């Protein structure tokens, strides 16, 4: 029983670049299989070779994984009965998925597999472009190209740009990172007599008719750092420089403690932008919040305590742990089950049996209204809650009566503030039953009040009046006008 497969590379160019040993293997092979016959060497040796190509398999399948699997299955079946030679473009170990599958599955199933020479298209590509890969180089497959993984400060070669459709996908992916007019080079048949190098602007990439199965795309290194300002690592470098030896005196003086007030301020400004549904300001304020996060991480790194990588690693692992229905085998039917699982996993992580109270997990620094909401929510999860909303409403009415009673008493009354707090707490509880976050609700009302009162101020100015000289009825008229405009808007 044969079970022997010899894999050879056809090189990147034409026949004059083919090693003599590979030429002999091809011409003497009794069973020669080609991944594709569309190669300069095969064109020149057509009359000297007897072969079977797998080009038709590409036409019969909708995706490349199916193509590669089918090719490997055919090769393993043929090798059961005779020694075979399998020839691929370039070098067998460079951008050849079928070879990788053969090496793994073939050897696992007892086949003898050997590799014989072949010049990689990379050598010819480097020579054609006159670049030195020691400066930094990345080779990526056009199929499944991900913009986030591109290392654009080094030389990038995108291989297997077979046709206009793939070229279009590559173009769109690159345009997520680079300007539309960034210059790239289309490299076709590098190292052969048919070699073509064509520099084009990125948006023109898929308009070139020269794109074929011998085409790669070369992305020159980005020299203008401003083109990468949208990348997270670029932002981290800016913050690191601000706190570096030649950085900003203010940034270098900051500590975790000194930055606390800025983080709170930026969070509230973000909430305001969200409340106003102002997309431009949401983007700006998210950036300001991100600056605070990166500054804290940079301080941690400067102090030798932790880095941004630790922060990202921690939250990444937490998200994976707490979403077993996404990253594991757990099955959930709705959001409620997701939240139950989340709380169970969180308790297990934090060892809540050692805490004094289940309420201890609510941050003590939360604003009072929000803190009340979350404390009630925690208690409700273990059953300490009104069974229906009716009970919560009755509690509100009870607290109003008690507050009115305290208001009716004369003189200083220390119970007033207590009863007023009780009423607020009861109202928060009612809102919780309706899934209303009190801070969000009150912020919305504050914004509405500000906008309407500012409208009154503008109207007073238009009519050359001072607010303090206007009657309550006049101001109320403008208030209602502002209210009407809100509804119309």
Buried (B, 14 or more C-beta within 10 A) or exposed (E): EBBBBBBBBBBBBBBEBBBEEBBEBBEEBEBBBBBBBBBBBBEBBEEEBEBEBBEEBBEEBEEBEEBBBBBBEBBBEBBEEEBBBBBBBBBBBBBBBBBBBBBEBBEEEEBEBEBBBBBBBBBBBBEBBEBEBEEEBBBBEBBEBEEEEBBBBBBBBBBBBBEBEBBBBBBBBBBEBBEEEBEBBBBBBBBBEBBBBEEBEBBBBBEBEEBBBBBBBBBBBBEEEEBBEEBEEEBBBBBBBBBBEEBEEEBBEBEEEEBEEBBEEBBBBBBBBBBEEEEEBBEEBBEBBBBBBBBBBBBBBEEEEBBBEEBEEEEEEEEEBBBBBEEEEEEBEEEEEBEEBBBEBBBEEEEBEEEEEBEEBBEEEBBEBBBBBBBBEBBBEEEEBBEEEEEBBEBBEEBBEBBEEBEEEEEEEEEEEEBBBBBBBBBBBBBBBEEBBBBBBBBEEEBBEEEBBEBBEEBBEEEEEEEEEBEEEBBEBBBEBBEEEEEEE
